Amino acid sequence: MRLKGRHWVAVWLVAFLAVTWLVYARQAAAIHDARELTEIRARHANLEGRRAALDRRIRTAESRAVLVPRAQAKLGLHLPADSEMILLPLPGSGNGSR
């Protein structure tokens, strides 16, 4: 059975529509993926900002300007005067000879 001219036109039309549908589906998936990637990048930037803010808060909370007043108020501690400091030499490192 040989295909006539109109059958070839129908076959080529179906093939063209199938390829066009595949290209459309691929483009739609790419657009969806691009939107999702943009959303993920925005969330990543937001999380990096929150992380930087938390790092700043940690550094501030660990600073001497914050810890000394808290230790003085809550624990009754004070900064030692020079006369209250005692330096202890490490064993074997006091004479300078090696």
C-alpha positions in Angstrom: 0.0 0.0 0.0 1.5 3.3 -1.1 0.8 6.6 0.6 -0.8 9.2 -1.6 0.1 12.9 -1.4 -2.6 13.9 1.0 -1.5 11.1 3.4 2.1 12.3 3.3 0.8 15.8 4.2 -1.1 14.3 7.1 1.9 12.4 8.3 4.2 15.5 8.1 1.5 17.6 9.8 1.3 15.1 12.7 5.1 14.9 12.9 5.3 18.7 12.9 2.6 19.0 15.7 4.4 16.3 17.8 7.7 18.1 17.5 6.0 21.5 18.2 4.3 20.0 21.3 7.7 18.6 22.5 9.4 22.0 22.1 6.5 23.7 23.9 6.6 21.2 26.8 10.4 21.6 27.1 10.1 25.4 27.1 7.3 25.3 29.7 9.5 23.0 31.9 12.4 25.4 31.5 10.4 28.4 32.5 9.1 26.6 35.5 12.6 25.5 36.5 13.9 29.1 36.0 11.1 30.5 38.3 11.9 27.8 40.9 15.7 28.6 40.7 14.9 32.3 41.2 12.8 31.5 44.2 15.6 29.3 45.7 18.2 32.0 45.1 16.0 34.5 46.9 15.5 32.1 49.8 19.2 31.5 49.9 20.0 35.3 50.0 17.4 35.7 52.8 19.0 32.9 54.8 22.5 34.3 54.3 21.2 37.6 55.6 19.7 36.0 58.6 22.9 34.1 59.2 24.9 37.3 59.1 22.5 38.9 61.5 22.8 35.9 63.9 26.6 36.0 63.6 26.6 39.7 64.5 24.4 39.0 67.5 26.7 36.2 68.7 29.8 38.3 68.3 28.1 41.1 70.2 26.9 38.7 73.0 30.4 37.3 73.3 32.1 40.7 73.5 33.7 42.0 76.6 31.5 45.0 76.7 28.4 42.8 77.2 29.9 39.9 79.3 31.7 42.1 81.9 28.6 44.0 83.0 26.5 40.8 83.1 29.2 39.0 85.1 29.3 41.9 87.5 25.6 42.3 87.9 24.4 38.6 87.9 27.4 36.8 89.5 29.0 39.6 91.6 32.3 39.3 89.8 34.7 42.1 89.1 37.7 42.8 86.9 40.9 42.0 88.8 43.3 44.7 89.7 46.9 44.4 88.6 47.8 43.3 92.1 45.3 40.5 92.0 46.8 38.9 89.0 49.3 36.0 89.4 51.2 34.7 86.4 52.1 31.0 86.7 55.1 29.8 84.7 54.7 26.7 82.7 56.8 23.7 83.9 60.1 23.6 82.1 59.8 26.9 80.4 61.1 29.3 83.0 64.9 29.2 82.6 65.1 30.0 78.9 67.6 27.2 78.1 66.8 24.5 75.7 
